[in-house]
């Protein structure tokens, strides 16, 4: 459906080819296949996230302005763009891709969490019972 909108046509076509290839291969029992599937699913997630960002960027402010003009409560008008995304097949696709990615990572014998950037950090790790302004103030003092 993203491809039908004309959004990022080249990426949509590349993903369509990858997914067609996966459909022909069928399954991902081997670790190498599972790793390749992880790459495809990450690509799907990047595309759906960028599409959702474009929708929010283009619909949020106009919806708030129109809502204000029509006397609609700000909270209701402000969630219009998000509700459009959640009602779109793109949202369900991203949720399905997330679940499939978890399964593919298990099949690939990869850790559950993907390391975004390795490095070294320093500081103090503080545990609190809840994240509230009061607990943050206690930790900051």
N, CA, C and O of each residue as an XYZ file, in Angstrom:
564
protein
N       0.825     -1.191      0.000
C       0.000      0.000      0.000
C       0.869      1.253      0.000
O       0.508      2.255     -0.617
N       2.001      1.208      0.681
C       2.896      2.372      0.677
C       3.328      2.671     -0.754
O       3.355      3.830     -1.168
N       3.662      1.638     -1.503
C       4.086      1.812     -2.885
C       3.020      2.462     -3.739
O       3.336      3.220     -4.657
N       1.754      2.175     -3.448
C       0.668      2.759     -4.223
C       0.549      4.263     -4.015
O       0.009      4.966     -4.869
N       1.046      4.760     -2.889
C       0.987      6.192     -2.616
C       2.049      6.965     -3.404
O       1.985      8.189     -3.517
N       3.022      6.232     -3.944
C       4.121      6.887     -4.648
C       5.269      7.233     -3.728
O       6.268      7.803     -4.166
N       5.137      6.890     -2.437
C       6.192      7.210     -1.473
C       7.382      6.281     -1.666
O       7.215      5.062     -1.695
N       8.553      6.826     -1.796
C       9.819      6.100     -1.863
C       9.707      4.888     -2.802
O       9.935      3.750     -2.393
N       9.364      5.148     -4.029
C       9.050      4.101     -5.003
C      10.179      3.079     -5.152
O       9.918      1.876     -5.183
N      11.418      3.537     -5.242
C      12.544      2.622     -5.447
C      12.685      1.650     -4.273
O      12.911      0.457     -4.476
N      12.553      2.154     -3.067
C      12.657      1.293     -1.883
C      11.492      0.311     -1.828
O      11.681     -0.853     -1.472
N      10.312      0.759     -2.169
C       9.142     -0.133     -2.195
C       9.336     -1.255     -3.205
O       9.003     -2.405     -2.922
N       9.871     -0.934     -4.380
C      10.098     -1.953     -5.407
C      11.177     -2.941     -4.957
O      11.050     -4.144     -5.183
N      12.231     -2.437     -4.324
C      13.289     -3.328     -3.832
C      12.734     -4.280     -2.771
O      13.049     -5.470     -2.769
N      11.914     -3.751     -1.879
C      11.310     -4.597     -0.853
C      10.337     -5.604     -1.462
O      10.281     -6.757     -1.034
N       9.584     -5.173     -2.444
C       8.670     -6.102     -3.110
C       9.446     -7.269     -3.719
O       9.022     -8.421     -3.626
N      10.577     -6.966     -4.337
C      11.412     -8.028     -4.923
C      11.969     -8.955     -3.848
O      11.977    -10.174     -4.024
N      12.432     -8.389     -2.744
C      12.947     -9.216     -1.653
C      11.864    -10.115     -1.081
O      12.092    -11.302     -0.848
N      10.686     -9.547     -0.854
C       9.598    -10.330     -0.264
C       9.102    -11.402     -1.233
O       8.723    -12.493     -0.809
N       9.102    -11.097     -2.521
C       8.732    -12.105     -3.528
C       9.741    -13.247     -3.511
O       9.374    -14.416     -3.622
N      11.006    -12.896     -3.373
C      12.054    -13.907     -3.295
C      11.854    -14.799     -2.067
O      12.009    -16.018     -2.144
N      11.514    -14.188     -0.950
C      11.261    -14.970      0.272
C      10.055    -15.883      0.101
O      10.038    -17.004      0.608
N       9.068    -15.404     -0.603
C       7.876    -16.219     -0.835
C       8.246    -17.466     -1.653
O       7.714    -18.549     -1.406
N       9.141    -17.316     -2.607
C       9.558    -18.445     -3.432
C      10.462    -19.401     -2.665
O      10.374    -20.616     -2.840
N      11.338    -18.853     -1.808
C      12.240    -19.692     -1.018
C      11.438    -20.496      0.001
O      11.625    -21.704      0.146
N      10.543    -19.803      0.704
C       9.705    -20.455      1.703
C      10.500    -20.865      2.933
O      11.383    -21.719      2.856
N      10.190    -20.267      4.041
C      10.835    -20.636      5.295
C      12.176    -19.971      5.486
O      12.719    -19.328      4.588
N      12.692    -20.147      6.686
C      14.001    -19.588      7.004
C      14.660    -20.465      8.068
O      15.071    -19.990      9.126
N      14.748    -21.754      7.757
C      15.292    -22.721      8.710
C      16.787    -22.608      8.915
O      17.273    -22.882     10.012
N      17.528    -22.218      7.905
C      18.978    -22.102      8.043
C      19.337    -20.745      8.645
O      18.646    -19.750      8.426
N      20.428    -20.726      9.404
C      20.821    -19.479     10.065
C      21.104    -18.358      9.073
O      20.732    -17.209      9.314
N      21.757    -18.678      7.966
C      22.055    -17.628      6.979
C      20.781    -17.046      6.388
O      20.672    -15.836      6.192
N      19.815    -17.918      6.107
C      18.536    -17.434      5.591
C      17.837    -16.573      6.631
O      17.259    -15.539      6.295
N      17.887    -16.990      7.885
C      17.237    -16.233      8.954
C      17.884    -14.863      9.118
O      17.188    -13.876      9.360
N      19.208    -14.791      8.989
C      19.893    -13.491      9.080
C      19.485    -12.583      7.923
O      19.273    -11.383      8.102
N      19.380    -13.173      6.740
C      18.953    -12.384      5.574
C      17.521    -11.900      5.758
O      17.189    -10.769      5.403
N      16.677    -12.763      6.315
C      15.299    -12.363      6.588
C      15.265    -11.224      7.607
O      14.453    -10.308      7.484
N      16.141    -11.276      8.609
C      16.217    -10.174      9.586
C      16.516     -8.855      8.875
O      15.932     -7.821      9.199
N      17.419     -8.900      7.917
C      17.750     -7.682      7.161
C      16.540     -7.166      6.391
O      16.270     -5.966      6.373
N      15.820     -8.079      5.759
C      14.628     -7.677      5.015
C      13.591     -7.071      5.949
O      13.002     -6.035      5.641
N      13.368     -7.711      7.085
C      12.361     -7.206      8.028
C      12.771     -5.867      8.622
O      11.920     -5.004      8.842
N      14.057     -5.679      8.884
C      14.525     -4.367      9.352
C      14.284     -3.314      8.288
O      13.947     -2.173      8.603
N      14.453     -3.690      7.037
C      14.200     -2.764      5.925
C      12.722     -2.401      5.859
O      12.374     -1.242      5.633
N      11.847     -3.396      6.056
C      10.403     -3.141      6.101
C      10.082     -2.164      7.225
O       9.312     -1.223      7.035
N      10.673     -2.389      8.393
C      10.400     -1.512      9.540
C      10.889     -0.090      9.290
O      10.206      0.869      9.650
N      12.053      0.057      8.683
C      12.542      1.406      8.375
C      11.597      2.125      7.420
O      11.320      3.313      7.587
N      11.102      1.398      6.415
C      10.185      2.013      5.445
C       8.871      2.406      6.113
O       8.375      3.512      5.897
N       8.305      1.517      6.919
C       7.027      1.839      7.561
C       7.187      2.988      8.549
O       6.305      3.841      8.651
N       8.301      3.022      9.278
C       8.531      4.122     10.224
C       8.689      5.452      9.497
O       8.155      6.469      9.941
N       9.418      5.451      8.385
C       9.595      6.715      7.662
C       8.280      7.166      7.040
O       7.989      8.362      7.011
N       7.481      6.223      6.544
C       6.173      6.569      5.984
C       5.273      7.168      7.065
O       4.597      8.170      6.832
N       5.267      6.556      8.234
C       4.448      7.075      9.339
C       4.901      8.470      9.753
O       4.073      9.319     10.084
N       6.193      8.711      9.739
C       6.711     10.044     10.071
C       6.230     11.079      9.065
O       5.869     12.193      9.446
N       6.221     10.724      7.793
C       5.749     11.640      6.757
C       4.266     11.942      6.960
O       3.839     13.089      6.832
N       3.477     10.905      7.278
C       2.043     11.107      7.506
C       1.824     12.056      8.682
O       1.025     12.988      8.595
N       2.535     11.816      9.775
C       2.379     12.676     10.955
C       2.817     14.101     10.633
O       2.131     15.060     10.985
N       3.957     14.238      9.965
C       4.452     15.571      9.618
C       3.468     16.340      8.741
O       3.339     17.558      8.866
N       2.774     15.626      7.855
C       1.864     16.290      6.921
C       0.444     16.468      7.437
O      -0.273     17.353      6.968
N       0.025     15.651      8.389
C      -1.365     15.720      8.842
C      -1.566     16.357     10.212
O      -2.636     16.897     10.494
N      -0.554     16.299     11.059
C      -0.755     16.745     12.443
C      -1.163     18.218     12.527
O      -2.230     18.548     13.046
N      -0.323     19.076     12.024
C      -0.585     20.515     12.160
C      -1.864     20.956     11.444
O      -2.654     21.701     12.024
N      -2.092     20.516     10.198
C      -3.360     20.896      9.560
C      -4.582     20.394     10.333
O      -5.597     21.088     10.393
N      -4.497     19.205     10.922
C      -5.632     18.675     11.688
C      -5.873     19.515     12.936
O      -7.019     19.785     13.294
N      -4.805     19.926     13.593
C      -4.951     20.772     14.789
C      -5.557     22.123     14.405
O      -6.450     22.618     15.092
N      -5.079     22.717     13.317
C      -5.613     24.009     12.882
C      -7.079     23.903     12.474
O      -7.889     24.754     12.842
N      -7.421     22.868     11.721
C      -8.812     22.675     11.311
C      -9.692     22.405     12.526
O     -10.807     22.918     12.625
N      -9.182     21.602     13.438
C      -9.935     21.314     14.661
C     -10.207     22.573     15.459
O     -11.309     22.775     15.970
N      -9.190     23.420     15.562
C      -9.352     24.689     16.286
C     -10.414     25.538     15.597
O     -11.257     26.140     16.263
N     -10.378     25.587     14.278
C     -11.355     26.384     13.524
C     -12.774     25.867     13.674
O     -13.733     26.638     13.660
N     -12.899     24.542     13.820
C     -14.228     23.942     13.947
C     -14.681     23.764     15.394
O     -15.770     23.251     15.651
N     -13.843     24.188     16.332
C     -14.200     24.085     17.741
C     -14.035     22.684     18.319
O     -14.640     22.362     19.342
N     -13.226     21.852     17.678
C     -12.959     20.506     18.195
C     -11.911     20.613     19.295
O     -10.969     21.398     19.189
N     -12.081     19.817     20.356
C     -11.120     19.834     21.456
C      -9.721     19.523     20.920
O      -9.548     18.673     20.047
N      -8.730     20.230     21.461
C      -7.353     20.097     20.987
C      -6.876     18.645     21.061
O      -6.235     18.159     20.129
N      -7.182     17.954     22.153
C      -6.720     16.583     22.338
C      -7.240     15.659     21.248
O      -6.528     14.761     20.798
N      -8.471     15.877     20.827
C      -9.062     15.035     19.774
C      -8.454     15.352     18.413
O      -8.179     14.441     17.632
N      -8.248     16.597     18.127
C      -7.667     16.978     16.836
C      -6.199     16.568     16.761
O      -5.703     16.227     15.688
N      -5.503     16.602     17.902
C      -4.071     16.309     17.923
C      -3.767     14.845     17.644
O      -2.662     14.526     17.205
N      -4.710     13.952     17.885
C      -4.455     12.527     17.663
C      -4.949     12.048     16.295
O      -4.891     10.856     15.993
N      -5.430     12.971     15.479
C      -5.957     12.588     14.173
C      -4.916     11.858     13.329
O      -5.200     10.789     12.787
N      -3.713     12.424     13.212
C      -2.678     11.819     12.363
C      -2.317     10.426     12.864
O      -2.162      9.496     12.072
N      -2.185     10.287     14.158
C      -1.856      8.969     14.715
C      -2.982      7.970     14.455
O      -2.717      6.804     14.160
N      -4.223      8.410     14.560
C      -5.334      7.491     14.306
C      -5.375      7.077     12.830
O      -5.763      5.954     12.508
N      -4.976      7.985     11.940
C      -4.900      7.633     10.521
C      -3.845      6.552     10.290
O      -4.047      5.638      9.491
N      -2.731      6.663     10.987
C      -1.675      5.662     10.856
C      -2.149      4.320     11.408
O      -1.982      3.286     10.762
N      -2.736      4.338     12.595
C      -3.164      3.083     13.230
C      -4.279      2.388     12.452
O      -4.436      1.172     12.554
N      -5.041      3.133     11.691
C      -6.112      2.518     10.896
C      -5.616      2.069      9.522
O      -6.369      1.468      8.756
N      -4.356      2.358      9.210
C      -3.785      2.036      7.917
C      -3.096      0.672      7.983
O      -2.598      0.283      9.039
N      -3.063     -0.039      6.893
C      -2.431     -1.353      6.843
C      -0.926     -1.259      7.137
O      -0.310     -2.251      7.527
N      -0.349     -0.102      6.957
C       1.072      0.093      7.250
C       1.372     -0.184      8.709
O       2.403     -0.778      9.024
N       0.495      0.233      9.601
C       0.691      0.007     11.037
C       0.680     -1.487     11.334
O       1.547     -1.986     12.052
N      -0.305     -2.207     10.780
C      -0.377     -3.641     11.010
C       0.835     -4.352     10.398
O       1.322     -5.340     10.946
N       1.309     -3.849      9.273
C       2.500     -4.426      8.640
C       3.711     -4.277      9.550
O       4.506     -5.206      9.690
N       3.850     -3.117     10.163
C       4.998     -2.911     11.048
C       4.916     -3.804     12.281
O       5.939     -4.301     12.751
N       3.716     -4.012     12.807
C       3.559     -4.891     13.967
C       3.872     -6.338     13.590
O       4.526     -7.052     14.350
N       3.406     -6.767     12.423
C       3.688     -8.119     11.953
C       5.185     -8.298     11.703
O       5.756     -9.326     12.068
N       5.820     -7.303     11.084
C       7.258     -7.378     10.822
C       8.048     -7.452     12.126
O       9.061     -8.147     12.197
N       7.594     -6.744     13.154
C       8.266     -6.792     14.459
C       8.198     -8.190     15.053
O       9.193     -8.701     15.567
N       7.018     -8.813     14.981
C       6.874    -10.177     15.497
C       7.707    -11.170     14.692
O       8.364    -12.041     15.263
N       7.681    -11.041     13.368
C       8.474    -11.930     12.525
C       9.969    -11.745     12.768
O      10.735    -12.707     12.718
N      10.377    -10.510     13.030
C      11.785    -10.241     13.296
C      12.244    -10.960     14.558
O      13.351    -11.496     14.600
N      11.405    -10.973     15.580
C      11.756    -11.704     16.810
C      11.966    -13.181     16.509
O      12.937    -13.779     16.975
N      11.062    -13.774     15.732
C      11.185    -15.192     15.379
C      12.421    -15.444     14.517
O      13.117    -16.442     14.700
N      12.688    -14.545     13.583
C      13.855    -14.709     12.711
C      15.152    -14.600     13.499
O      16.120    -15.301     13.206
N      15.176    -13.725     14.496
C      16.377    -13.582     15.328
C      16.622    -14.857     16.129
O      17.772    -15.252     16.324
N      15.566    -15.497     16.591
C      15.717    -16.777     17.301
C      16.261    -17.828     16.331
O      17.198    -18.554     16.661
N      15.667    -17.908     15.124
C      16.107    -18.885     14.121
C      17.554    -18.644     13.694
O      18.269    -19.587     13.354
N      17.984    -17.385     13.712
C      19.350    -17.035     13.316
C      20.332    -17.177     14.471
O      21.527    -16.926     14.317
N      19.815    -17.583     15.631
C      20.633    -17.705     16.843
C      21.301    -16.371     17.183
O      22.468    -16.316     17.570
N      20.530    -15.312     17.026
C      21.008    -13.962     17.324
C      20.433    -13.537     18.671
O      19.396    -14.055     19.085
N      21.084    -12.606     19.361
C      20.516    -12.135     20.635
C      19.175    -11.437     20.407
O      18.889    -10.934     19.321
N      18.370    -11.425     21.457
C      17.035    -10.825     21.356
C      17.109     -9.347     20.996
O      16.278     -8.854     20.233
N      18.083     -8.645     21.529
C      18.209     -7.209     21.298
C      19.307     -6.950     20.299
O      20.372     -7.565     20.357
N      19.051     -6.053     19.397
C      20.039     -5.678     18.393
C      20.878     -4.532     18.938
O      20.345     -3.528     19.410
N      22.179     -4.691     18.869
C      23.076     -3.638     19.328
C      23.093     -2.547     18.268
O      23.468     -2.782     17.120
N      22.689     -1.370     18.666
C      22.661     -0.258     17.730
C      24.060      0.326     17.582
O      24.523      0.614     16.478
N      24.711      0.490     18.712
C      26.054      1.034     18.680
C      26.798      0.555     19.914
O      26.372      0.798     21.042
N      27.899     -0.120     19.694
C      28.696     -0.566     20.815
C      29.539      0.590     21.315
O      29.875      1.505     20.562
N      29.873      0.537     22.581
C      30.711      1.581     23.133
C      30.878      1.399     24.616
O      30.479      0.388     25.194
N      31.455      2.367     25.196
C      31.706      2.365     26.636
C      30.983      3.569     27.226
O      30.971      4.652     26.641
N      30.391      3.365     28.377
C      29.728      4.479     29.037
C      30.208      4.553     30.474
O      30.773      3.597     31.005
N      29.981      5.675     31.084
C      30.336      5.840     32.486
C      29.250      6.673     33.147
O      28.502      7.389     32.482
N      29.181      6.568     34.439
C      28.162      7.309     35.166
C      27.639      6.479     36.316
O      28.265      5.506     36.735
N      26.509      6.867     36.812
C      25.894      6.182     37.931
C      24.529      5.678     37.492
O      23.721      6.441     36.964
N      24.276      4.408     37.706
C      22.988      3.821     37.397
C      22.147      3.865     38.661
O      22.562      3.365     39.707
N      20.976      4.455     38.567
C      20.103      4.623     39.724
C      18.793      3.900     39.458
O      18.210      4.021     38.380
N      18.338      3.150     40.449
C      17.066      2.450     40.342
C      16.029      3.185     41.181
O      16.285      3.548     42.329
N      14.863      3.396     40.598
C      13.758      4.024     41.324
C      12.525      3.142     41.186
O      12.407      2.363     40.239
N      11.609      3.272     42.138
C      10.393      2.475     42.112
C       9.462      2.893     40.991
O       8.776      2.059     40.399
N       9.437      4.191     40.698
C       8.592      4.702     39.634
C       9.250      5.926     39.026
O      10.061      6.594     39.668
N       8.896      6.212     37.793
C       9.423      7.387     37.124
C       8.415      8.515     37.312
O       7.383      8.570     36.643
N       8.735      9.401     38.228
C       7.862     10.522     38.544
C       8.734     11.744     38.813
O       9.934     11.602     39.048
N       8.154     12.934     38.783
C       8.950     14.134     39.067
C       9.609     14.072     40.456
O      10.733     14.538     40.639
N       8.897     13.493     41.423
C       9.458     13.404     42.772
C      10.679     12.490     42.813
O      11.691     12.825     43.429
N      10.580     11.323     42.148
C      11.724     10.400     42.182
C      12.909     10.975     41.424
O      14.054     10.759     41.821
N      12.660     11.699     40.345
C      13.755     12.339     39.605
C      14.399     13.408     40.472
O      15.623     13.537     40.486
N      13.589     14.176     41.196
C      14.133     15.230     42.076
C      14.991     14.617     43.186
O      16.032     15.173     43.536
N      14.563     13.471     43.746
C      15.345     12.807     44.810
C      16.689     12.344     44.269
O      17.710     12.461     44.948
N      16.691     11.818     43.047
C      17.929     11.320     42.454
C      18.858     12.474     42.104
O      20.074     12.363     42.261
N      18.295     13.579     41.633
C      19.110     14.727     41.220
C      19.783     15.414     42.405
O      20.808     16.075     42.240
N      19.214     15.261     43.590
C      19.801     15.976     44.749
C      20.892     15.191     45.425
O      21.474     15.659     46.404
